[in-house]
């Protein structure tokens, strides 16, 4: 009666009226299918019993033509009509017509061109037509069986006439009342299957949603538990986990137990110079180096900020020292914005119950800070040197400009009769006055043309950035103050503090003049280059408003080769 065409090819028919819109529970990327929601073995058993009692055939077929349940198929269809391409096409035409039976509780009849009757009633679940119950391959008792037609058909299609006619004689004949009763039964069966299947579908969907919610809750709990014991930035354990592990590991079987403290040098300097994203990378690269340098059973945690701690069970001081050296070698291969990564370490070991673990921790921390006293300042000096080198690579004119400003500052210091150490400091300030430009993007720093308001605001921030960079080094605190003030104006209209007159440090007032003069006589992207004479005139024009008038007079005399009058 029914054929079983390829399921995938059936799905490729975009205009098929049989496509379902519901999704299979737990597989939302796949449409619901009849096979997913009916108990085919149970229905097969039911129809088998029905066939044994009544001799009435039946089948359940989904919208793709896949036969899920079948009983009592006739030889004339399976051995003849479905085997020849032309008669098979008549069967498919019958299937197509009967597939249009979509109203629950009704059935559709069609006499196949092969000469037999087929009838179908739909299975509709949640408003979706998913398949049909078929009854067919029969003739009515009140119609004359045209045997000559079937003999001609056998000859036309090359069937064995004797066998074909014998199969025809086995085809059942029913009266209309019997057919109506059978289809009433199948309609009720279809309704029952629809109701049970809908219930199964709803239950499966509810169960799947429940399982999905449970899985999501489990994942959320796992994520919360992970976050409660891990540092979100580095992925290392956090202080809470460290403290719990310290209590757990402080037992005799883990002695000697060594605590190693580590403090990243220059984190604030990197944050101020290159931004917090670079500072985060510094911490992440440090954490990665700690992991590579430690063993699998060691506990590594970020205590907060720039501090890390490592718990090394069954590790004496000698082995801990070797481990620290391994970590330092790992760090030596890392760079942030071209700068080396440096960590100060301190370690202490507990060897017996007589030693208090809290005291051991404090001793490790003290050793770390002692190491930082030596390592920190030298590192900051190296970092500042590296920042200057990076800035000079970003812009050739910045390097030349800083050298010229430093030379002018030195001349002014000599002319003012300053002490040698003051002159050296003034020259160093001239070299460092624009160090804050390290945080300015290359596109702004090397821009040809006027700045936008936003770009101008970013550029004006370099004085404050330079101050923050230099103030990390205790030896450069005074120069940091000078850098902060080198864009203040004599009349109080400068930035960032709006200082006025002699409130502005003397080195800052000197640098402001030298800075402006060198900028005017050299190529600038935003203004035309001036001759030295024009630049001196511009300084004199702004004396008393932008610049200290007395220092302008001294500077003009120096650069003009004249003695101050």
Secondary structure as UniProt FT lines:
FT   HELIX           7..11
FT   TURN            14..15
FT   TURN            17..18
FT   STRAND          23..24
FT   TURN            25..26
FT   STRAND          27..31
FT   HELIX           34..37
FT   HELIX           40..54
FT   STRAND          58..62
FT   TURN            63..64
FT   STRAND          67..71
FT   HELIX           76..81
FT   TURN            82..83
FT   HELIX           85..98
FT   TURN            99..100
FT   TURN            104..105
FT   STRAND          107..111
FT   TURN            113..114
FT   STRAND          117..125
FT   TURN            126..127
FT   STRAND          128..140
FT   TURN            141..142
FT   HELIX           147..157
FT   HELIX           161..169
FT   STRAND          173..174
FT   HELIX           176..229
FT   TURN            232..234
FT   HELIX           239..249
FT   HELIX           252..254
FT   STRAND          257..264
FT   TURN            265..266
FT   HELIX           267..274
FT   HELIX           276..293
FT   TURN            296..297
FT   STRAND          299..304
FT   TURN            305..306
FT   STRAND          307..312
FT   TURN            313..314
FT   HELIX           317..332
FT   STRAND          335..336
FT   TURN            337..338
FT   STRAND          339..340
FT   STRAND          343..350
FT   TURN            353..354
FT   HELIX           357..394
FT   HELIX           396..416
FT   HELIX           420..432
FT   TURN            433..434
FT   HELIX           435..439
FT   HELIX           442..445
FT   HELIX           453..460
FT   HELIX           462..471
FT   HELIX           474..476
FT   HELIX           477..485
FT   TURN            486..487
FT   TURN            490..491
FT   HELIX           501..503
FT   HELIX           506..521
FT   HELIX           532..541
FT   TURN            544..546
FT   HELIX           549..559
FT   TURN            560..561
//
